[in-house]
């Protein structure tokens, strides 16, 4: 089976960095591309008046910071990497919890 693209999600942790390095080794060997993706967090908490930034500006700052981190990672690599930062992807739980903690 021929590998064309290796998808590497990142949360900028040391574990994600190790996964990226492994993906680069495989991509180099198989002449594949690397796609590095960071998904922005889903902000579900209530926004209080005491926050210094309004919610839209806070979300923009989070995205800007993540894009800068991705760019820093990309320029440090010896192989071409495509990096993307996308908005939150709400996940549907595969198990729903009912009253008293019983799974359904």
PyMOL commands that place a pseudoatom at each C-alpha (Angstrom):
pseudoatom trace, name=CA, resn=UNK, resi=1, chain=A, elem=C, hetatm=0, pos=[0.000, 0.000, 0.000]
pseudoatom trace, name=CA, resn=UNK, resi=2, chain=A, elem=C, hetatm=0, pos=[1.352, 3.381, -0.985]
pseudoatom trace, name=CA, resn=UNK, resi=3, chain=A, elem=C, hetatm=0, pos=[1.270, 6.199, 1.572]
pseudoatom trace, name=CA, resn=UNK, resi=4, chain=A, elem=C, hetatm=0, pos=[0.531, 9.662, 0.175]
pseudoatom trace, name=CA, resn=UNK, resi=5, chain=A, elem=C, hetatm=0, pos=[-0.262, 11.802, 3.200]
pseudoatom trace, name=CA, resn=UNK, resi=6, chain=A, elem=C, hetatm=0, pos=[0.384, 11.280, 6.890]
pseudoatom trace, name=CA, resn=UNK, resi=7, chain=A, elem=C, hetatm=0, pos=[-2.082, 13.129, 9.097]
pseudoatom trace, name=CA, resn=UNK, resi=8, chain=A, elem=C, hetatm=0, pos=[-0.616, 14.292, 12.420]
pseudoatom trace, name=CA, resn=UNK, resi=9, chain=A, elem=C, hetatm=0, pos=[-2.889, 16.000, 14.951]
pseudoatom trace, name=CA, resn=UNK, resi=10, chain=A, elem=C, hetatm=0, pos=[-1.120, 18.195, 17.491]
pseudoatom trace, name=CA, resn=UNK, resi=11, chain=A, elem=C, hetatm=0, pos=[-1.887, 19.809, 20.816]
pseudoatom trace, name=CA, resn=UNK, resi=12, chain=A, elem=C, hetatm=0, pos=[1.707, 21.112, 20.996]
pseudoatom trace, name=CA, resn=UNK, resi=13, chain=A, elem=C, hetatm=0, pos=[2.628, 18.616, 23.721]
pseudoatom trace, name=CA, resn=UNK, resi=14, chain=A, elem=C, hetatm=0, pos=[5.874, 16.658, 23.838]
pseudoatom trace, name=CA, resn=UNK, resi=15, chain=A, elem=C, hetatm=0, pos=[3.892, 13.551, 22.836]
pseudoatom trace, name=CA, resn=UNK, resi=16, chain=A, elem=C, hetatm=0, pos=[2.592, 15.316, 19.732]
pseudoatom trace, name=CA, resn=UNK, resi=17, chain=A, elem=C, hetatm=0, pos=[6.127, 16.434, 18.895]
pseudoatom trace, name=CA, resn=UNK, resi=18, chain=A, elem=C, hetatm=0, pos=[7.332, 12.824, 19.114]
pseudoatom trace, name=CA, resn=UNK, resi=19, chain=A, elem=C, hetatm=0, pos=[4.468, 11.695, 16.875]
pseudoatom trace, name=CA, resn=UNK, resi=20, chain=A, elem=C, hetatm=0, pos=[5.420, 14.363, 14.333]
pseudoatom trace, name=CA, resn=UNK, resi=21, chain=A, elem=C, hetatm=0, pos=[9.044, 13.226, 14.320]
pseudoatom trace, name=CA, resn=UNK, resi=22, chain=A, elem=C, hetatm=0, pos=[7.926, 9.626, 13.697]
pseudoatom trace, name=CA, resn=UNK, resi=23, chain=A, elem=C, hetatm=0, pos=[5.649, 10.811, 10.892]
pseudoatom trace, name=CA, resn=UNK, resi=24, chain=A, elem=C, hetatm=0, pos=[8.554, 12.700, 9.314]
pseudoatom trace, name=CA, resn=UNK, resi=25, chain=A, elem=C, hetatm=0, pos=[10.690, 9.559, 9.356]
pseudoatom trace, name=CA, resn=UNK, resi=26, chain=A, elem=C, hetatm=0, pos=[7.922, 7.573, 7.665]
pseudoatom trace, name=CA, resn=UNK, resi=27, chain=A, elem=C, hetatm=0, pos=[7.169, 10.369, 5.176]
pseudoatom trace, name=CA, resn=UNK, resi=28, chain=A, elem=C, hetatm=0, pos=[10.832, 10.617, 4.211]
pseudoatom trace, name=CA, resn=UNK, resi=29, chain=A, elem=C, hetatm=0, pos=[11.078, 6.863, 3.723]
pseudoatom trace, name=CA, resn=UNK, resi=30, chain=A, elem=C, hetatm=0, pos=[7.808, 6.606, 1.753]
pseudoatom trace, name=CA, resn=UNK, resi=31, chain=A, elem=C, hetatm=0, pos=[8.066, 9.975, -0.051]
pseudoatom trace, name=CA, resn=UNK, resi=32, chain=A, elem=C, hetatm=0, pos=[4.782, 11.039, 1.512]
pseudoatom trace, name=CA, resn=UNK, resi=33, chain=A, elem=C, hetatm=0, pos=[3.490, 14.412, 2.631]
pseudoatom trace, name=CA, resn=UNK, resi=34, chain=A, elem=C, hetatm=0, pos=[2.846, 15.404, 6.239]
pseudoatom trace, name=CA, resn=UNK, resi=35, chain=A, elem=C, hetatm=0, pos=[-0.291, 17.287, 7.236]
pseudoatom trace, name=CA, resn=UNK, resi=36, chain=A, elem=C, hetatm=0, pos=[-0.040, 18.785, 10.733]
pseudoatom trace, name=CA, resn=UNK, resi=37, chain=A, elem=C, hetatm=0, pos=[-3.375, 19.836, 12.229]
pseudoatom trace, name=CA, resn=UNK, resi=38, chain=A, elem=C, hetatm=0, pos=[-4.307, 21.696, 15.388]
pseudoatom trace, name=CA, resn=UNK, resi=39, chain=A, elem=C, hetatm=0, pos=[-7.986, 21.943, 16.324]
pseudoatom trace, name=CA, resn=UNK, resi=40, chain=A, elem=C, hetatm=0, pos=[-8.885, 24.967, 18.398]
pseudoatom trace, name=CA, resn=UNK, resi=41, chain=A, elem=C, hetatm=0, pos=[-10.564, 24.246, 21.732]
pseudoatom trace, name=CA, resn=UNK, resi=42, chain=A, elem=C, hetatm=0, pos=[-14.302, 24.466, 22.080]
pseudoatom trace, name=CA, resn=UNK, resi=43, chain=A, elem=C, hetatm=0, pos=[-14.972, 27.321, 24.513]
pseudoatom trace, name=CA, resn=UNK, resi=44, chain=A, elem=C, hetatm=0, pos=[-18.004, 26.193, 26.467]
pseudoatom trace, name=CA, resn=UNK, resi=45, chain=A, elem=C, hetatm=0, pos=[-17.656, 28.253, 29.623]
pseudoatom trace, name=CA, resn=UNK, resi=46, chain=A, elem=C, hetatm=0, pos=[-19.611, 31.394, 30.480]
pseudoatom trace, name=CA, resn=UNK, resi=47, chain=A, elem=C, hetatm=0, pos=[-17.884, 34.643, 29.601]
pseudoatom trace, name=CA, resn=UNK, resi=48, chain=A, elem=C, hetatm=0, pos=[-17.746, 36.994, 32.597]
pseudoatom trace, name=CA, resn=UNK, resi=49, chain=A, elem=C, hetatm=0, pos=[-17.429, 40.776, 32.591]
pseudoatom trace, name=CA, resn=UNK, resi=50, chain=A, elem=C, hetatm=0, pos=[-14.120, 40.584, 34.446]
pseudoatom trace, name=CA, resn=UNK, resi=51, chain=A, elem=C, hetatm=0, pos=[-12.241, 39.171, 31.418]
pseudoatom trace, name=CA, resn=UNK, resi=52, chain=A, elem=C, hetatm=0, pos=[-9.918, 41.693, 29.809]
pseudoatom trace, name=CA, resn=UNK, resi=53, chain=A, elem=C, hetatm=0, pos=[-10.725, 40.527, 26.271]
pseudoatom trace, name=CA, resn=UNK, resi=54, chain=A, elem=C, hetatm=0, pos=[-14.135, 40.101, 24.715]
pseudoatom trace, name=CA, resn=UNK, resi=55, chain=A, elem=C, hetatm=0, pos=[-14.862, 36.545, 23.616]
pseudoatom trace, name=CA, resn=UNK, resi=56, chain=A, elem=C, hetatm=0, pos=[-14.306, 37.145, 19.852]
pseudoatom trace, name=CA, resn=UNK, resi=57, chain=A, elem=C, hetatm=0, pos=[-10.919, 38.777, 20.540]
pseudoatom trace, name=CA, resn=UNK, resi=58, chain=A, elem=C, hetatm=0, pos=[-9.983, 35.934, 22.899]
pseudoatom trace, name=CA, resn=UNK, resi=59, chain=A, elem=C, hetatm=0, pos=[-10.856, 33.354, 20.245]
pseudoatom trace, name=CA, resn=UNK, resi=60, chain=A, elem=C, hetatm=0, pos=[-8.836, 35.285, 17.656]
pseudoatom trace, name=CA, resn=UNK, resi=61, chain=A, elem=C, hetatm=0, pos=[-5.867, 35.380, 20.042]
pseudoatom trace, name=CA, resn=UNK, resi=62, chain=A, elem=C, hetatm=0, pos=[-6.066, 31.629, 20.625]
pseudoatom trace, name=CA, resn=UNK, resi=63, chain=A, elem=C, hetatm=0, pos=[-6.133, 31.022, 16.870]
pseudoatom trace, name=CA, resn=UNK, resi=64, chain=A, elem=C, hetatm=0, pos=[-3.296, 33.472, 16.213]
pseudoatom trace, name=CA, resn=UNK, resi=65, chain=A, elem=C, hetatm=0, pos=[-1.128, 31.885, 18.919]
pseudoatom trace, name=CA, resn=UNK, resi=66, chain=A, elem=C, hetatm=0, pos=[-1.810, 28.396, 17.542]
pseudoatom trace, name=CA, resn=UNK, resi=67, chain=A, elem=C, hetatm=0, pos=[-0.965, 29.487, 13.994]
pseudoatom trace, name=CA, resn=UNK, resi=68, chain=A, elem=C, hetatm=0, pos=[2.312, 30.975, 15.241]
pseudoatom trace, name=CA, resn=UNK, resi=69, chain=A, elem=C, hetatm=0, pos=[3.166, 27.730, 17.047]
pseudoatom trace, name=CA, resn=UNK, resi=70, chain=A, elem=C, hetatm=0, pos=[2.430, 25.742, 13.884]
pseudoatom trace, name=CA, resn=UNK, resi=71, chain=A, elem=C, hetatm=0, pos=[4.616, 28.066, 11.815]
pseudoatom trace, name=CA, resn=UNK, resi=72, chain=A, elem=C, hetatm=0, pos=[7.460, 27.690, 14.316]
pseudoatom trace, name=CA, resn=UNK, resi=73, chain=A, elem=C, hetatm=0, pos=[7.212, 23.899, 14.068]
pseudoatom trace, name=CA, resn=UNK, resi=74, chain=A, elem=C, hetatm=0, pos=[7.080, 23.926, 10.254]
pseudoatom trace, name=CA, resn=UNK, resi=75, chain=A, elem=C, hetatm=0, pos=[10.166, 26.108, 9.754]
pseudoatom trace, name=CA, resn=UNK, resi=76, chain=A, elem=C, hetatm=0, pos=[12.222, 23.885, 12.074]
pseudoatom trace, name=CA, resn=UNK, resi=77, chain=A, elem=C, hetatm=0, pos=[11.672, 20.770, 9.962]
pseudoatom trace, name=CA, resn=UNK, resi=78, chain=A, elem=C, hetatm=0, pos=[13.863, 19.460, 7.166]
pseudoatom trace, name=CA, resn=UNK, resi=79, chain=A, elem=C, hetatm=0, pos=[10.947, 18.204, 5.067]
pseudoatom trace, name=CA, resn=UNK, resi=80, chain=A, elem=C, hetatm=0, pos=[7.956, 20.135, 3.733]
pseudoatom trace, name=CA, resn=UNK, resi=81, chain=A, elem=C, hetatm=0, pos=[4.979, 20.057, 6.091]
pseudoatom trace, name=CA, resn=UNK, resi=82, chain=A, elem=C, hetatm=0, pos=[1.538, 21.454, 5.501]
pseudoatom trace, name=CA, resn=UNK, resi=83, chain=A, elem=C, hetatm=0, pos=[0.078, 22.873, 8.717]
pseudoatom trace, name=CA, resn=UNK, resi=84, chain=A, elem=C, hetatm=0, pos=[-3.506, 23.854, 9.367]
pseudoatom trace, name=CA, resn=UNK, resi=85, chain=A, elem=C, hetatm=0, pos=[-5.379, 25.316, 12.279]
pseudoatom trace, name=CA, resn=UNK, resi=86, chain=A, elem=C, hetatm=0, pos=[-9.133, 24.876, 12.265]
pseudoatom trace, name=CA, resn=UNK, resi=87, chain=A, elem=C, hetatm=0, pos=[-12.068, 25.865, 14.413]
pseudoatom trace, name=CA, resn=UNK, resi=88, chain=A, elem=C, hetatm=0, pos=[-13.503, 23.678, 17.089]
pseudoatom trace, name=CA, resn=UNK, resi=89, chain=A, elem=C, hetatm=0, pos=[-15.024, 20.386, 16.120]
pseudoatom trace, name=CA, resn=UNK, resi=90, chain=A, elem=C, hetatm=0, pos=[-17.636, 19.398, 18.687]
pseudoatom trace, name=CA, resn=UNK, resi=91, chain=A, elem=C, hetatm=0, pos=[-17.481, 15.692, 19.349]
pseudoatom trace, name=CA, resn=UNK, resi=92, chain=A, elem=C, hetatm=0, pos=[-20.513, 13.565, 19.972]
pseudoatom trace, name=CA, resn=UNK, resi=93, chain=A, elem=C, hetatm=0, pos=[-20.016, 11.210, 22.887]
pseudoatom trace, name=CA, resn=UNK, resi=94, chain=A, elem=C, hetatm=0, pos=[-20.121, 7.559, 21.909]
pseudoatom trace, name=CA, resn=UNK, resi=95, chain=A, elem=C, hetatm=0, pos=[-21.483, 6.733, 25.348]
pseudoatom trace, name=CA, resn=UNK, resi=96, chain=A, elem=C, hetatm=0, pos=[-24.124, 8.780, 27.095]
pseudoatom trace, name=CA, resn=UNK, resi=97, chain=A, elem=C, hetatm=0, pos=[-24.264, 8.870, 30.863]
pseudoatom trace, name=CA, resn=UNK, resi=98, chain=A, elem=C, hetatm=0, pos=[-27.604, 8.689, 32.568]
pseudoatom trace, name=CA, resn=UNK, resi=99, chain=A, elem=C, hetatm=0, pos=[-28.525, 9.392, 36.132]
pseudoatom trace, name=CA, resn=UNK, resi=100, chain=A, elem=C, hetatm=0, pos=[-26.282, 7.589, 38.678]
pseudoatom trace, name=CA, resn=UNK, resi=101, chain=A, elem=C, hetatm=0, pos=[-23.455, 7.210, 36.151]
pseudoatom trace, name=CA, resn=UNK, resi=102, chain=A, elem=C, hetatm=0, pos=[-24.804, 4.236, 34.214]
pseudoatom trace, name=CA, resn=UNK, resi=103, chain=A, elem=C, hetatm=0, pos=[-23.788, 4.107, 30.575]
pseudoatom trace, name=CA, resn=UNK, resi=104, chain=A, elem=C, hetatm=0, pos=[-26.373, 3.539, 27.923]
for i in range(1, 104): cmd.bond("trace and resi %d" % i, "trace and resi %d" % (i + 1))
show_as sticks, trace
zoom trace
